[in-house]
Amino acid sequence: MFYVYVLKSRRDGNSYIGSTDNLKRRFVEHQKGLVASTKPRRPFELVYYEAYKVESDARLREASLKLKSRAYAQLRKRIKQSLT
């Protein structure tokens, strides 16, 4: 399986979008500061993920969320609703 995930920084409250083939391992890497782009924003909580059978589908979804503010705005709304 391939995953698209959203992390929320407990330090600054901002989100990070990524994709991986091993969600547990990747989350640990973020938490330990092994990912340069997120290291100063630790710790994180996993607030959302989607699973895909095909890597290209996960990569397309990740790109869509990163590049299309409307797609990400809709996802943020869903996440916020699920947390309340």
BELBELSUL-V101615 format. One record per residue. N is the residue number from 1. RES is the residue in three letters. PSI is psi in whole degrees, -180 to 180 (999 if undefined). OMEGA is omega as a letter, one per 30 degrees, with the letter a starting at -180 (* if undefined). NEAR is the number of other ideal C-beta (glycine too) atoms within 10 Angstrom. Layout:
N:RES:PSI:OMEGA:NEAR
N:RES:PSI:OMEGA:NEAR
This chain:
1:MET:154:l:12
2:PHE:144:a:20
3:TYR:143:l:20
4:VAL:133:a:25
5:TYR:158:l:22
6:VAL:125:l:20
7:LEU:148:l:25
8:LYS:127:l:19
9:SER:129:l:17
10:ARG:-14:l:11
11:ARG:-51:a:11
12:ASP:-4:l:9
13:GLY:-2:l:8
14:ASN:161:a:10
15:SER:158:l:18
16:TYR:134:l:15
17:ILE:133:l:17
18:GLY:177:l:21
19:SER:154:a:23
20:THR:167:l:19
21:ASP:-3:l:12
22:ASN:93:a:12
23:LEU:-43:a:18
24:LYS:-47:l:10
25:ARG:-45:a:9
26:ARG:-39:l:19
27:PHE:-43:l:19
28:VAL:-41:l:11
29:GLU:-43:l:14
30:HIS:-46:a:22
31:GLN:-35:a:16
32:LYS:-5:a:10
33:GLY:22:a:13
34:LEU:-4:l:11
35:VAL:113:a:17
36:ALA:-39:a:7
37:SER:-18:a:9
38:THR:-5:a:18
39:LYS:-47:a:11
40:PRO:-4:a:10
41:ARG:8:a:20
42:ARG:157:f:15
43:PRO:168:a:12
44:PHE:159:l:20
45:GLU:141:l:11
46:LEU:116:a:15
47:VAL:-15:a:15
48:TYR:147:l:18
49:TYR:157:l:15
50:GLU:144:l:16
51:ALA:141:a:12
52:TYR:149:l:18
53:LYS:-28:a:8
54:VAL:131:a:10
55:GLU:-40:a:13
56:SER:-33:l:9
57:ASP:-42:l:15
58:ALA:-43:l:22
59:ARG:-39:l:14
60:LEU:-41:l:14
61:ARG:-42:l:19
62:GLU:-48:l:20
63:ALA:-40:l:14
64:SER:-43:a:15
65:LEU:-36:a:23
66:LYS:-34:a:14
67:LEU:-23:a:9
68:LYS:104:a:11
69:SER:-30:a:10
70:ARG:-43:l:8
71:ALA:-42:a:14
72:TYR:-36:l:16
73:ALA:-41:l:10
74:GLN:-41:l:12
75:LEU:-43:l:19
76:ARG:-39:l:16
77:LYS:-43:l:10
78:ARG:-42:l:10
79:ILE:-48:a:14
80:LYS:-42:a:10
81:GLN:-37:a:8
82:SER:-22:a:9
83:LEU:-14:a:9
84:THR:999:*:4
